[in-house]
């Protein structure tokens, strides 16, 4: 596969409603000739970190399939993702995908794919989210649209020649050898699948909006406003808990997030919820205590 224009930079972002909940991811590819190619996808039940990783996987796979050898910059607003890929993964692999404390690394399957696709060709760069950066803002729009099942028109380049090129390459140069490869449709189809899901579906990337996408849209405006007020109050409480350093139990945290308690305890020792980083502090009796810290005030997560 060879693109006519050179990829200059790629932006990625992920979004999730509920964390876990419906999620989406977005990728915006910028070419040297000024053209843009956008990619997106959705998952019915996922987490924000998974969507951040999935966006990066799609971006790196796109770069790999392009055949480009020039350096590119990959922009993401997830410092956690950057640290995972550029710092922590080396230690995790040495320890058999265990953290320093012996606990298993979350999302190992996605991290293994990222590690395989990553290369010195890629310069990872953090961009501040929701700060007016055009690429980041567009990725956020794409990711959120997919997460909410909304219709969105993506800027698409025509890569039909990619399919033809790969099909030609799937045939051996010396057909006189009589290899099954030249006529075996199973092998040829497998080769096509290796292009990646977003390339094979390159002309079919637009979302189709379903009737009654959100149940909230059917509610009277007064009820929706009331729900919004309740949400703001919930966020205010979370902010106060974080500011004063209060520790809360799993059940209390689940009530705050409006999820089942198992959805809290199954996420691991540290994860992100809305504006906060949630960390497991210690166990007291049969209760796990958690701490909330504003994510936008943290200089960066560290992992050994």
N, C-alpha and C positions, 0 to 999 in steps of 0.2 A: 504494500500500500504506500502510495506517495502522494502527499498533498501538493497542490500547485503553489500555495503560499506557505510561508514559514510561520509556525506557532510562536508568538512572542510571549504571551503570558496566559495563565488560566486562573480563574477564581472559582472557589467552591464554597458551599454552605449547606447546612442541614437544619431541619426544623422538626419539632414534634409537639403535638397538642396533647398534653397529659403526662408525658414522660414517665412511664410508658403510655403510648397511645398512637393514634394515626400520625405518621410522619412523612416527610418528603425531603428530597435533596435537589440541589441545583448546581449546574456547572456552566460557566461562561468562558468560551475560548476566544482569545483575541489573536488575529493573524496580522502579519506584517503589512499586508495590503489594505488594512483597515476593516476587513470583513470580520464577522462575528458568527460563532456557532454556539447554540445553547442546547443543553441536555438536562433532563429532569426525570425523576422517578418517585415512586411512592411505596409505602409499606403500611399495612393495615394496623399493625401493632409493633411498635419499636421504641427506641429511645433516641434522645438528641445526639448522644455520642455515636451511636450506630449510623445515624444519618450523616453526620459529619464525615465518618469514615467511608461510607458508601459513596458520597460525593467525590472524595479524594480518589477512591478506587476507580470510579468512572473516568475521572480526569487523567489518571496515570495510564489506564488502559487505552484511552483515546490517543494519548501521546505515543504509547508503544505501537499501536496499530498504524500510526501516521508514518512510521519509519524515519522520523526526524532524528537527527543526531545533535543538532544545535541545542545549547542550553536554554531552559525556559524557567520562569519564576511562577511558582504556584502559591497563590494568596489564599489564606483562610483566616477567619476571625477566632479560630479555636486554638488557643495556646496548648491545650491538652493534646490535641491531635498532633501538633508539631513536635511536642516533647515525646510523645509515644513513638513517632516514626524516626526522629533524629537522635534521641537520647536513650530512652528507657528500654527500647526493644532489644538492644544488644545484651543487656543484663538479664532480661526476661528469658531470652533464648538460651543463654548459658545455664540458667537455673531450671530449664525445662518448663518455661512459661509459668514461673512462680515469681511472686514479688519477694522483696527482701525478707518479709515476715513469714514467708512460706505459703501465703494464701494464693489461690489461682488468679491469674490475670484475666480480667473481663474482656470479652469480645476477642478471644484468641483467634477465632476463625478469620475475622476481618483483618486483624493485625498481621496475620501470616500472609494474607494476600497483599496488603499494603507493603510489607517488607520485601516481598518478591518483586513487586512492580517498581518500587523506589530505586533510584540510581543517582550517581553524582551529576547526572544531566539535569536534575531537578533542584532548584533552589527554593526552599520553603521559607515563606515570608509571612509574618503575622500582620494582619490589617485590623484596625479597630472597627468593631461592628457598629452599624447604625451611626456612622460618623460622616456620612455623605459621600463615601467612596462609591463611584458609579458601579464598578464591577461587583463589589460586595453587596450593594443594595439590590442589584438586579438578581444576584444569586438568591438573596433572601426572599425576594418576591416569588421566584420560581419554586423554591423549597416550600414556602408557606402555601402557595397555590396547590401544589401536589398534596400536601398534608391535609388540606381542607377539601380535596376533590373538586377543585374549581377548574374551569376552562381557562387555558392560557395559550396564547400564540407564541411559539418559540422561533427565534431567528435560526434558520437552518441553511446549511450549505448543501449542495448537491454532491453526494459521494457515491453516485451510482457506478462510477468508474472503479471504485474500490472493490465492489463485488466482482466485476469482470476480471480485474487484475488478480484477485485472490483465487478465482476459479481457474484462471490460466496457470497460475503458479502451482495449483494442486495437481496438475498433470506432469508426469515425469518428462524430462527432456528427451530421454531415449526410450521411446515407446516400444522399440523392438525387443526390450528385455522381457516383455510379457508379464509385467507386474500386475497383480490384481488391483493395485491402486488406481490405475488409469480408468477402470470401468466400474469399480465398486462404489455404488452410490452411498453406502454407509460411511465409508471413509471420507468421501467428498463432503457429505453433510456435516460430518464431525469437524472437518476443516473450516467449514462456513461458520459453525458455532463458535469457533475459536476467535472469530473476528471481534466478539463481545456483543452483549445484548444491545447496547446503545447504537452500535454501528449497523447491525442487521435490522434494527428498527428505525433507521435514520429518517425515513420518510413518514414515520407513524408515531411521532413524539407528542402530538397535541393531546391534551386531556379532554375528555368528554364529560361535561357536567351532567350529573344525574338529577332528576327531579327531587325536590325537597332535600337538597344536599345537607343542610343543617337543620336539625329539629328546632334549634333556637330561633331560626328565621320565621317559623310558623307562630311563635308566641307573640302576644300583643307587645307593643313597644314598651308599655309601662313595666311589664314583667321582665323584659330584657334589660331595662335600665336598673331595675331592682337587683337583678343578677349581677350586673356590672358593679353596683355599689357594694354588694356582698363580696365580690372578688377584690375590690380595692381594700376593703376592711381586712380580708384575709392577708393580703400582701403587706398591709401596714403592721399587722400582728407579727408576721414573719420578720419584717425589718426590725421591729422592736426586740424580738427574741435574739436576733443576730447582734444588734447594737449593744445589748446589755449582757451578752454572753451566756444566756440561759441555756441549759441542757434540757432536752425534751425526750420523752420515750418514743418508741416506735409507734405505739398506738396514737399518741398525741400528734406525732408528725404525720401519720396517715390521715388523721382527722383534718389537720391543717391543709394537706394536699388533696383531700377528698378522694382517697384511694383506699383499697384494702390494706391492712397491716402487712400482709405477705408481700405486697408490691414494694414496700419499704425495705424489709429485711433481705429480700432477694437481690438487691442491687449492688451489694458489695460494701466496702468500707468508705468509699468516697465517690460522689457523683454530683451532678448539677440538676437543680430544679429551679426553673425560671431565673431569677436574678441571684440565686444563692448557690454556694457550694456546700453540700451536706456531707458531714464527716462523722463517722462512727468514733466515739470517744472511749467508752468503756462499757462493761456490763456490771450492773448492780442487781444481784439476785437473778431473777428471771427476766429482767428488763435490760434492753440495750439503750444507752443514752447517746443522743445525737447532738451535734453542734451545727449551727447555720452561720455562714460567713458570706458577706456580699461579694459575689464573683467579680464585679466591676471595680472592686477596691483592692483586689488581690494582685500582687505583682507577678504571679505565675505559680503554677503548681510544680512540685518537685517530687521526683520518684527515684528510688535507687534500685 
